[in-house]
Amino acid sequence: MDQVGQYGQILEELLNVYAQKPSHGDIETEVIIDRNGKHFELMHVGWHGTRRVHGSVLHIDIIDGKIWVQHDGTSPGIALDLVEAGVPREDIVLGFRPPEVRPYTDFGTAK
């Protein structure tokens, strides 16, 4: 399996693990994967009392062979799980951080 395919497999496995974590209220967790477009997302959809819940928990893309974490609503962050799964830090870009800050994150700095 090529590197991009391997990264897709790792992301799918991690999102499915995150999807099993309980949430509060009447909220469904959805794993959305577009392997051809290399997009991976974890969503929460439902109700918490009278408040509508609809939002991205994780949004990750594979761009130019690197994993771009576009949004991370988890704690302490999926990037550490990616490293633990064997992804080199330089192949993980924290896309939600400004480009000028990325060199100080200990992760990839792709533009």
C-alpha positions in Angstrom: 0.0 0.0 0.0 1.3 3.4 -0.9 1.9 6.1 1.7 -1.3 8.1 0.9 -3.3 4.8 1.1 -1.7 4.0 4.4 -2.5 7.4 5.8 -6.1 7.1 4.7 -6.3 3.7 6.5 -4.9 5.2 9.7 -7.3 8.2 9.5 -10.3 5.9 8.9 -9.3 3.8 11.9 -8.8 6.8 14.2 -12.0 8.5 13.2 -13.9 5.3 13.9 -12.3 5.1 17.4 -13.2 8.7 18.0 -16.8 8.1 16.8 -17.2 5.5 19.6 -16.6 8.0 22.3 -19.8 9.0 24.1 -21.3 12.5 23.6 -24.0 14.2 25.7 -27.6 14.7 24.7 -29.3 13.1 21.7 -26.3 13.5 19.4 -25.2 11.2 16.6 -21.6 10.9 15.6 -21.0 10.6 11.8 -17.7 9.6 10.1 -17.6 11.0 6.6 -14.8 9.7 4.3 -14.1 10.7 0.7 -11.2 8.5 -0.2 -10.9 9.8 -3.8 -10.8 13.4 -2.6 -8.7 12.5 0.4 -11.1 14.2 2.9 -11.9 12.8 6.3 -14.4 14.3 8.8 -16.1 13.5 12.1 -19.4 15.3 12.7 -21.8 15.7 15.6 -25.5 16.0 14.6 -28.5 16.1 16.9 -30.0 17.9 19.9 -28.7 18.8 23.3 -31.9 19.8 25.1 -33.4 22.5 23.0 -30.1 23.4 21.3 -29.4 22.1 17.8 -25.9 20.5 17.5 -24.4 20.3 14.0 -20.7 20.7 13.6 -17.3 19.3 12.7 -15.3 17.7 15.4 -12.4 16.7 13.1 -11.7 17.8 9.5 -8.6 16.3 7.9 -7.3 16.3 4.3 -4.4 14.5 2.7 -2.7 17.1 0.5 0.6 16.5 -1.4 1.2 13.3 0.7 0.9 15.1 4.0 -1.9 14.9 6.6 -3.5 18.3 7.0 -5.5 18.7 10.3 -7.9 21.5 9.2 -9.9 21.5 12.4 -9.4 19.6 15.6 -12.1 19.8 18.3 -10.5 17.0 20.4 -8.3 17.1 23.4 -5.3 16.8 23.5 -5.5 16.5 19.7 -5.5 13.9 17.0 -2.0 14.8 15.8 -0.5 13.0 18.8 -2.6 9.9 17.9 -1.3 10.1 14.4 2.3 10.1 15.7 1.5 7.2 17.9 0.1 5.3 14.9 3.4 5.8 13.1 3.0 9.0 11.0 6.1 11.1 11.0 5.6 14.5 12.6 6.9 16.2 9.5 4.0 14.6 7.5 1.4 16.2 9.9 0.5 19.8 9.2 -1.6 21.7 11.7 -3.6 23.6 9.0 -5.6 25.4 11.7 -2.4 27.2 12.7 -1.2 30.2 10.7 1.7 29.4 8.4 4.1 31.7 10.3 3.3 29.7 13.6 3.7 26.2 12.1 7.6 26.1 12.4 7.1 26.3 16.2 4.5 23.4 16.5 6.9 20.5 16.2 4.9 19.3 13.2 5.1 19.8 9.4 5.4 23.3 8.0 4.0 22.8 4.4 2.6 26.0 2.9 
